[in-house]
């Protein structure tokens, strides 16, 4: 089987989020056959909802599409290392593989900070692949935040 990345689609969601004034993070859920079932970008400001991170929105939409609270065997692509809240949602949904771009030393919950999947209380840990499209994700985030500091 040949690996096919869906990080470009997640980056498109991140760009759209940034254009809406949201922190530019995008996520894509892919089913076991390689089809995108859901995609989203951050909408915390737009929806006045601190849980409206790209990962949570994409997981919610995928679960609705699939008709289940479990996404066993599904992949999640996200442009930034998920925070602890999103990592917990990924575990609860039973995502099979997580691919993320930029590391998040400040708020990450996978390789940084809480390291949710390494906790004894975590009932499911996906396979994790980091650094996929990291340079493009980092550039998008740096440009977004530098424009806010002007």
N, C-alpha and C positions, 0 to 999 in steps of 0.2 A: 504494500500500500504506500502511496506517495503522499507525503505531508502537504496539505494545502492550508495556508494561513488565511484567516479572515480578519487580520489586524487592519488591513486597509479600510474595510467597512466600519470597524470600530473607530478608526481615525476620522472617517467622514462624519460619524455621529458626534465625535469630540469637537470637530470644527464647527458643526451646526450649533452645538451647545455654547461654544465660545461666542458665536455670532449673536446668540440670544442673551449674552451677558452672564452666562453660567460658567463655572469652572469647566474648562474643556476636557471632559472625560466622556468616553464613549464605550459602549459594550454591545456585544453580539452573542447570541446563543445559537449554537449549531447542533442539529440533531445527528444521531448516529450515521445517517446516510449522507451527511455533508451538506444539508440544506439549512439555510438560515431560517429560524422560526421566530426570532424576535431580535430587535435592536433598539437601543435607546441611548440618549445622552442625558447628562445631568439636567434636572429641572427643579432643583430645590427652591430657587428664588421664584420662578414662574408659578409653581404650585403651592408656595408657602409651606413647604413640607421638608423638614430636615432629613427624612428618610428617602427622598426622591433622588437617590444616587443612580447613576447609569446602570450599575449592576442590578440593583433592586428592581428598577423599572423593567429591565430586560428579563429578569427572572420571572417577575409577575406576569408579564405578557406571554412568555413562553409557557408557563404553567396553565394560563388560560387557554392558549392555543391547543396544547396537548391534552388538557382536561385532567390534569393531575398535579398534586403538590410536589411530586418527585420528578426529577429530570435525570434519571439514571442513564449513564452512557452519553450524556450531552456534554458539549464543550462550551466554555465561556471565554471569550476574548475581551479583554478590557485594557484600555490604554494606560492605566495607572494602577499600581499595586493596590488592591482593595483594602479599605479600612477594616477595623475590627467588626463593625456592624455588617458590612458587606460580606466579609469572610464567613461570619456566622450564617448569613442567608445562603451563601454558596454551600456550606456544609448541610444546612437544613434541607436544601433542595436536592442534595445528593449529586451535584454536578460531578461528572467523571474527570474532566481535565480543565484546568485553569491556565490560560495563557495571558500574561500581562506584559506591558511595555515598560514604562518607567518605574523605577523603584521609588518608594515614598518614605524617606527616612523620618519625616515629621509625623505622618499619620497612618502609615502602613500597618496592616494587621496580619500580614502573611509572613514575610521574611524579616520585617521590622517590628518594633513595638510588641503588641499582644501575642503575636504568632499563634493565632487562633487554632490552626490545624494541628499544632503540636501539643495542645492542652488535653489533659485526660478527659475533660468534659466534652470534648468534640467527638460526636458520634460518627462523623464521616469526614475524611480528608481526601480531596481530589489530588490527582497528580498535578504538580505545579511546574510550569515552564515560564521562566522570567526572561526579560530582555528582548522579547519579540517586538520589533518596531520601536525599541526604546528611544533611539535618537530622534525620530519624528515626534514621538509623544512628549519627550522632554522639551524639544524646541517649541512645540505648541503651548505647553504650560508656561515656559519661561517668557515667551512673547506676551501671553495673556497677562501674567502678573506684572511684568515690567511696564505694560501700558497702563496698569492701575496705579502705579507708583509715580506717575508723571505729575 
